[in-house]
Amino acid sequence: MGAYYRRMQSRMGAPKAITATAHKLARIFYRLWTSGEHYTDPGIDVYEQQYRDRILKNLKIKAQAFGLELIPISTPTECVS
């Protein structure tokens, strides 16, 4: 929830981020209340990975719309001069 709040705060400001986070929390609570499940926090690493995957998927779709292709680059290695 903290990572979600911080991402929303940078995008739309604190008051709206608080409302968005509260709404997300209410949806989680309702789902757990109606289903009787237990909440397990997947952690910030899982959330960040899902966020990166979503961004990459959207970039690929936008690139295809322009007739381009995304090619991943290898990690930069030290340049020896």
C-alpha positions, -999 to +999 in steps of 0.1 A: +000+000+000+028+024+008+044+020-027+010+025-043+004+056-022+038+071-031+032+064-068-002+080-068+011+110-047+037+118-073+012+116-101-019+134-086-009+150-053-014+140-016-052+145-011-062+125-042-036+098-034-050+094+001-085+089-014-072+065-040-053+044-014-084+044+009-105+032-020-081+004-028-080-006+009-118-006+010-120-029-021-095-053-005-114-053+027-147-059+009-133-088-011-119-104+020-151-098+040-173-114+014-150-143+006-138-151+041-102-153+028-071-142+048-050-113+035-014-120+026+008-091+018+028-100-013+054-073-005+068-043-022+091-063-045+062-081-061+043-049-065+073-031-081+079-060-105+042-060-116+045-022-121+076-026-143+060-054-163+029-033-169+050-003-180+070-025-204+039-040-218+024-006-225+056+006-241+056-024-264+021-017-275+029+020-281+060+010-301+040-013-323+015+014-330+043+035-345+057+005-363+087+002-340+101-027-320+117-026-286+150-043-283+164-049-248+199-038-242+224-058-222+235-044-189+262-018-194+297-031-187+327-011-176+343+006-205+380+000-206+399+027-224 
